[in-house]
Structure formats: C-alpha cells, structure tokens
Amino acid sequence: MADQKLDGPSTEGFRTALCALSKVEEAIDRHRQRLTDDSWHPSPVELAEALGRLADQVTASRQAIEAMQQSQRDERRRVGHDMRVALNAIAGWTHILRLEKNPSERVARAADVLDRNVKALAVVIESAER
C-alpha cells in the first residue's frame, strides 16, 4: 500500500499515516529480531507494555486513515452536488430548446448533443461519488 500513488486533498495525511504504520512495522520487526537473537528478555509486563504501545499506534493510524477517507467521500459528494446543479441548468435549457415550435436543424442537433452529454456526465458523477 505504501507504494501506491495517492492523489487528492488528503494525500499528505495518508502519507503521514502510512509512515506511522511503517514505523510500527519496523518496531515489530526490531522486537521480533531481538527476541529471535535472544538479546532481549522482556518481562511479561515489559512485553505487554511494548505491545500496548504498538497497538495504540496502529489504532491511531487506522482512525486517522478512516477520518481522511470519510473526508474524501464528503468532498466527492460535495463536488458531485455542485456538478449536478450545473448539469440540471444545462438540462433545463436543453428542454427549453426542444420546446421551440420549429427549431432549426442546428438547434435540434445542439439540443441532442447537450442532452446526450448531460446524461453521460450524470453517470460519471454517480460513479465518482461511490
């Protein structure tokens, strides 16, 4: 996951959280290596404290990532709403063009193009909000 490209407003936050998780992984590896090398003989209390610190760091990183993901979902919804407002205006004017009693061929073709693209963008907006 650390190798994936991250884009968007929370990129720095994700990188920070991923860095924190990498440090936890490194600490786990160090403790595992020290135990394997038989160079660390922690008491049960020391081991429980070390595991507790690691668990707290993992929990904090997970919560930060979840908050950033929620923020991104909220932002996508807001942008989607703003785009739908503009699309509704375009769709409304397209409908008005179609109400012309004898629209020129050019106006009719423009209304068709506008209508088709409004529908296509609506699909894009819906998929981006998920």
Helices and strands as residue ranges (DSSP letters): H 11-36, H 44-98, H 105-128
